[in-house]
Amino acid sequence: MKIPPAFVCLLLLIVYHAARVEGRGTPARGSRNQWSSMFVFGDDFVDNGNRPNITGENTSRQWSYPYGSYLNSHYPTSPVLSGRFSNYRMQSDFIARMLGLHEAPPAYALTSDQSCDSSGMTFASGGAGVFKVTAKRKVPTLAAQVQAFKRLVNDGVIPTRQLHHSVALIAISGNDYMSGSDANNGFYSSFDDLDTYVGNVATEILDNVAQLQKLGVRKVLVNNLHPIGCMPLHTSSSNYTTCDLLGNYGASVHNKYLKQMLEDRDNVHILDLYTAFTDIVNHAPGGGSKDFKLKLTPCCESTYDGGYCGERSHSGKRLYELCGNPDKMFYWDQTHPTDAGWEAVMKALQQPLMEFLDEEYVA
């Protein structure tokens, strides 16, 4: 008896997902609209393997211990979690579970050109922005990521029927506003015209949202900018006690423009990271802040200026310090939340997100 190819494909997908779960339990119950596919664009907040693994480079730290090590510092980095800028899950993993998936869809760079997982695909790349960000190695902009997605759609690798049940996530987290590559330096201290520049960034996000909708994506989620002045990258100058006001002001200007451009657009929802992060940092009731011992301090920190989490000397000696319990820390490294941090943020955003997904699609 000859087994139909479609049946074989289905079995392979089931085995693939079972292998990726690694005992992580059943996924959260999804929206009643059954959005079964997810496409992810943006930067390191949601990159799960697109940034290449190059030994000895800061931009490859996410591939090595202690990234992906979760709570137990004695375990090496999990192969399934490699490539994530966190100690475990990140934002897109939590959203995927809300959709009924186990984790964020596979990274584009790690997937065959002639295949797309039933759960979707992640195009995001660490260090990316809407404009070209200065870096040693080329990082695809948001537009370049969307163009890669468009090619797969036009070639039939991503079928139209999959798009009819799809949600897209755009995570742009501030690399366009940093004065150095890969967000390793501070927020620009001055702009010739801050409003014009920020407006251009927001317009570029809007243009890419429109492109995704034109291609057939039914629902689009867009992060606003979190309070970047509260990242350990900026709070280190005050011994991790206070946020940088300039950075937070820049984020608020960005969010103002983003809201003006997107709030009235059908089938688009802004994920208010700014409020969720701020509520946790400011001890707001119900923000989950009571679970965190420290909120402006990184769990993983270099032992010298200019170093990075996960760095080792040529002899293999650790050049970083690791906290004892990452689950009690909001930030994992200088710029990215811990698994527990992301869980608290997404818990705060879950209700309005699910209500948006349950709304009838407006053609």
matplotlib code that plots the C-alpha trace (Angstrom):
import matplotlib.pyplot as plt

x = [0.0, 1.5, 1.3, 0.2, 3.1, 0.8, 0.4, 4.1, 4.7, 2.1, 3.8, 7.2, 5.8, 4.4, 7.7, 9.5, 7.4, 7.5, 11.3, 11.4, 9.2, 11.8, 9.4, 8.2, 4.5, 1.5, 1.0, -1.4, -4.9, -5.0, -7.5, -10.9, -10.1, -7.4, -4.5, -2.2, 0.7, 3.1, 5.7, 8.2, 10.2, 12.5, 15.6, 17.2, 14.0, 12.6, 15.6, 15.9, 18.7, 19.1, 22.2, 25.2, 27.3, 30.8, 33.2, 34.5, 32.2, 29.8, 27.1, 27.3, 27.0, 23.5, 24.8, 26.9, 26.5, 25.0, 22.4, 19.6, 20.7, 17.5, 17.5, 20.3, 23.7, 25.3, 23.5, 25.0, 23.0, 20.0, 20.3, 16.6, 17.1, 20.4, 20.4, 18.0, 19.1, 17.9, 18.4, 15.4, 12.3, 11.7, 8.7, 7.8, 7.8, 5.2, 3.0, 3.3, 2.0, -1.0, -1.7, -1.6, 2.0, 4.8, 7.4, 8.3, 8.5, 11.9, 14.5, 14.6, 18.4, 18.1, 15.3, 15.5, 14.6, 12.0, 10.1, 8.1, 7.0, 3.3, 3.9, 5.4, 8.9, 11.1, 13.0, 14.1, 17.9, 19.8, 20.9, 18.4, 16.6, 14.4, 17.5, 20.9, 22.7, 26.4, 27.9, 30.9, 28.6, 25.5, 22.3, 19.0, 16.8, 13.1, 12.3, 14.9, 13.3, 9.8, 11.2, 12.6, 9.1, 7.6, 9.9, 8.8, 5.2, 5.6, 7.5, 4.7, 7.0, 4.6, 1.1, -1.8, -3.9, -1.3, -1.4, -5.2, -4.6, -1.5, -0.3, 2.8, 4.9, 7.2, 9.6, 11.8, 13.5, 15.6, 18.7, 17.9, 18.5, 21.8, 25.1, 27.0, 26.5, 24.2, 23.0, 26.3, 26.4, 24.0, 21.1, 22.1, 22.7, 21.4, 19.6, 19.5, 15.7, 14.5, 10.9, 11.8, 14.1, 11.7, 8.8, 10.9, 11.4, 7.7, 6.8, 9.1, 7.4, 4.0, 5.2, 6.2, 3.0, 1.2, 3.4, 2.6, -1.1, -1.0, 0.7, -2.1, -1.2, -4.4, -3.4, -0.3, 1.2, 3.7, 5.8, 6.1, 9.4, 10.1, 11.7, 15.2, 16.7, 15.9, 18.1, 21.2, 23.2, 22.0, 21.4, 25.0, 26.3, 24.2, 25.2, 21.9, 19.7, 18.1, 16.9, 18.3, 15.7, 16.9, 16.5, 13.0, 12.0, 13.2, 11.1, 8.0, 8.5, 8.8, 5.6, 3.7, 4.4, 3.8, 0.4, -0.7, 0.2, -1.2, -4.0, -6.7, -5.5, -7.6, -6.2, -3.2, -2.5, 0.2, 1.8, 2.4, 5.9, 6.6, 3.8, 4.4, 8.1, 7.6, 4.9, 7.4, 10.3, 8.1, 6.6, 3.1, 0.5, -0.3, 2.8, 4.6, 7.3, 7.1, 8.6, 11.9, 14.6, 16.3, 14.9, 17.6, 20.5, 21.6, 21.8, 24.8, 27.5, 31.0, 33.8, 35.4, 34.2, 33.5, 33.0, 29.8, 27.9, 29.2, 32.7, 35.7, 39.4, 41.6, 42.3, 38.6, 38.3, 34.9, 35.0, 31.5, 29.6, 26.3, 23.6, 22.4, 18.7, 17.8, 14.2, 14.3, 15.9, 14.1, 17.0, 19.2, 22.1, 22.7, 19.7, 17.4, 14.9, 15.2, 12.6, 10.9, 11.0, 9.3, 6.8, 5.7, 5.6, 3.5, 1.2, 0.4, -0.2, -2.1, -5.7, -5.8, -3.7, -6.2, -9.1, -7.6, -7.0, -10.6, -12.0, -13.5, -11.0, -11.8, -11.3]
y = [0.0, 3.3, 6.0, 9.5, 12.0, 14.5, 12.0, 11.4, 15.2, 15.4, 12.6, 14.3, 17.6, 15.9, 14.2, 17.5, 19.4, 16.6, 16.7, 20.5, 20.4, 18.7, 18.1, 21.7, 20.7, 21.3, 24.7, 27.3, 27.3, 29.4, 32.0, 30.7, 31.9, 29.2, 31.3, 28.4, 30.0, 32.9, 34.9, 36.9, 39.9, 42.3, 42.1, 40.3, 40.4, 37.6, 36.2, 32.4, 31.5, 33.8, 35.6, 33.4, 31.6, 33.1, 32.0, 34.7, 37.5, 39.4, 39.1, 35.3, 35.1, 33.8, 30.5, 29.7, 29.0, 30.6, 31.6, 29.0, 27.5, 28.4, 28.0, 25.4, 27.0, 23.5, 22.5, 23.5, 25.5, 23.5, 22.8, 23.7, 27.0, 28.0, 31.3, 33.1, 36.2, 35.0, 32.3, 30.4, 31.6, 35.1, 37.2, 35.2, 31.9, 33.2, 34.6, 31.3, 29.5, 31.9, 30.7, 27.1, 26.4, 25.1, 27.8, 30.4, 29.1, 28.0, 30.5, 31.3, 30.8, 27.3, 26.2, 24.7, 27.2, 24.8, 24.3, 26.2, 24.7, 24.6, 26.9, 29.6, 31.1, 33.6, 36.2, 38.4, 39.0, 40.2, 43.8, 44.7, 47.9, 49.5, 51.2, 49.8, 49.5, 49.9, 46.5, 44.3, 42.0, 42.8, 42.6, 42.4, 45.4, 45.0, 45.6, 43.0, 40.4, 41.2, 40.9, 37.4, 36.5, 37.9, 35.7, 32.6, 33.6, 34.3, 31.0, 29.1, 27.9, 29.6, 28.7, 31.1, 28.9, 29.2, 33.0, 32.9, 31.6, 33.6, 36.2, 38.4, 39.9, 42.9, 43.6, 46.7, 47.4, 50.5, 49.6, 52.5, 54.8, 53.4, 55.1, 51.9, 48.5, 45.9, 48.2, 48.1, 51.8, 54.4, 56.3, 59.0, 62.2, 64.4, 64.5, 67.2, 66.7, 64.1, 64.2, 63.8, 60.9, 59.1, 59.8, 58.1, 55.0, 54.8, 55.3, 52.5, 50.2, 51.2, 50.5, 47.0, 46.3, 47.3, 45.0, 42.0, 42.7, 43.0, 39.6, 38.1, 38.0, 38.4, 39.9, 41.9, 42.6, 45.5, 46.1, 49.7, 50.7, 49.6, 52.1, 51.7, 54.0, 51.3, 48.6, 47.7, 49.1, 52.5, 51.9, 50.7, 54.3, 54.8, 51.4, 50.0, 52.3, 54.8, 54.8, 57.2, 59.9, 60.7, 57.1, 56.8, 60.1, 58.9, 55.8, 57.8, 60.0, 56.8, 55.3, 58.5, 58.4, 54.6, 55.0, 57.9, 55.8, 52.4, 52.7, 53.2, 50.5, 47.4, 44.0, 45.7, 45.6, 47.5, 45.5, 48.1, 47.0, 50.4, 50.2, 46.6, 47.1, 50.3, 48.8, 46.0, 48.4, 50.9, 48.2, 48.8, 46.5, 43.6, 44.1, 41.0, 43.2, 41.4, 38.3, 40.1, 40.8, 43.3, 45.0, 47.2, 44.8, 42.1, 38.5, 37.9, 40.7, 41.1, 41.4, 44.2, 47.3, 46.5, 42.8, 40.7, 37.9, 34.5, 35.8, 33.6, 34.1, 32.1, 29.7, 29.2, 31.3, 33.0, 36.7, 37.3, 36.8, 34.9, 35.4, 32.5, 32.6, 34.1, 33.5, 36.4, 38.8, 40.8, 41.4, 38.6, 40.7, 44.3, 44.6, 41.5, 40.2, 36.8, 34.1, 35.2, 38.8, 38.0, 35.8, 38.7, 41.2, 38.9, 38.0, 41.7, 42.0, 38.7, 39.8, 42.7, 40.5, 37.6, 40.0, 41.4, 37.9, 37.0, 40.0, 39.2, 39.8, 42.9, 42.4]
z = [0.0, -1.0, 1.7, 0.3, 0.4, 2.3, 5.1, 5.4, 5.6, 8.4, 10.4, 10.0, 11.2, 14.3, 15.1, 14.5, 17.0, 19.5, 19.4, 19.9, 22.9, 25.1, 27.9, 28.1, 28.6, 26.5, 24.8, 26.2, 24.8, 21.7, 20.4, 19.4, 15.9, 15.7, 14.3, 13.6, 11.9, 13.0, 11.1, 13.1, 12.0, 13.8, 16.1, 19.0, 21.1, 18.8, 16.9, 17.6, 15.3, 12.3, 13.5, 12.5, 15.0, 14.7, 17.4, 19.7, 18.6, 20.8, 18.2, 18.6, 22.3, 22.1, 20.8, 23.8, 27.5, 29.6, 27.0, 26.9, 30.2, 32.0, 35.9, 36.4, 35.7, 35.6, 32.4, 29.0, 26.4, 25.1, 21.3, 21.0, 22.7, 21.1, 19.3, 21.7, 23.4, 26.8, 29.4, 28.0, 26.2, 24.7, 23.6, 20.5, 22.4, 24.8, 22.0, 20.1, 23.2, 23.3, 19.7, 20.8, 19.5, 21.6, 20.8, 18.2, 14.6, 13.2, 12.1, 8.4, 8.3, 9.7, 7.3, 3.9, 1.1, -0.1, 3.2, 5.7, 9.0, 9.7, 12.7, 10.4, 10.3, 12.1, 10.0, 12.8, 13.2, 16.3, 16.0, 13.2, 12.7, 10.1, 8.7, 8.2, 11.6, 11.6, 12.3, 11.3, 9.5, 7.4, 9.4, 7.3, 7.9, 8.6, 4.9, 3.9, 6.2, 4.7, 1.2, 2.1, 3.3, 0.1, -2.1, -0.2, -0.7, -4.4, -4.9, -3.2, -0.3, 2.0, 0.7, 0.6, 2.8, 5.5, 5.4, 5.9, 9.4, 10.2, 12.7, 12.1, 14.9, 14.3, 17.1, 16.6, 19.9, 19.5, 17.4, 15.1, 18.0, 19.3, 18.7, 17.9, 16.4, 18.0, 20.7, 22.6, 23.1, 24.4, 23.0, 20.6, 22.7, 20.0, 16.7, 14.1, 14.2, 16.6, 15.5, 11.8, 12.4, 14.8, 12.3, 9.6, 11.7, 12.5, 8.8, 7.8, 10.3, 8.9, 5.3, 6.3, 8.1, 4.9, 2.9, 5.2, 5.0, 1.2, 1.0, 2.9, 6.6, 8.5, 11.9, 12.7, 16.1, 16.5, 19.6, 20.7, 22.2, 25.8, 28.2, 26.8, 29.4, 32.0, 30.4, 32.4, 29.5, 30.7, 34.4, 35.0, 35.2, 38.3, 39.8, 38.5, 40.5, 38.1, 34.5, 31.8, 31.2, 27.6, 26.5, 27.9, 26.4, 23.0, 23.4, 24.3, 21.2, 19.0, 20.6, 20.0, 16.3, 16.1, 17.8, 15.4, 12.4, 13.4, 16.0, 13.3, 11.0, 10.7, 12.0, 13.6, 17.4, 19.2, 22.0, 24.8, 26.0, 27.3, 29.9, 30.8, 31.4, 33.3, 35.6, 36.6, 37.1, 39.1, 41.4, 40.0, 41.6, 39.4, 37.3, 38.5, 40.1, 43.4, 41.9, 41.0, 43.4, 41.1, 38.1, 36.7, 37.2, 34.7, 35.8, 33.5, 33.5, 32.2, 34.7, 32.7, 30.7, 27.1, 27.7, 27.3, 28.9, 27.9, 27.0, 27.8, 27.6, 25.2, 28.0, 28.6, 31.8, 32.3, 31.8, 33.2, 36.4, 36.6, 39.3, 41.4, 40.4, 37.0, 37.8, 40.3, 37.9, 35.2, 32.9, 31.7, 30.2, 29.3, 27.0, 27.1, 29.7, 31.4, 30.7, 33.9, 32.7, 29.4, 31.1, 33.4, 30.4, 28.3, 31.1, 31.4, 27.7, 27.2, 27.7, 25.2, 22.8, 22.9, 22.6, 19.4, 18.0, 18.8, 16.9, 13.6, 10.7, 8.8, 5.0]

ax = plt.figure().add_subplot(projection="3d")
ax.plot(x, y, z, "-o")
ax.set_aspect("equal")
plt.show()
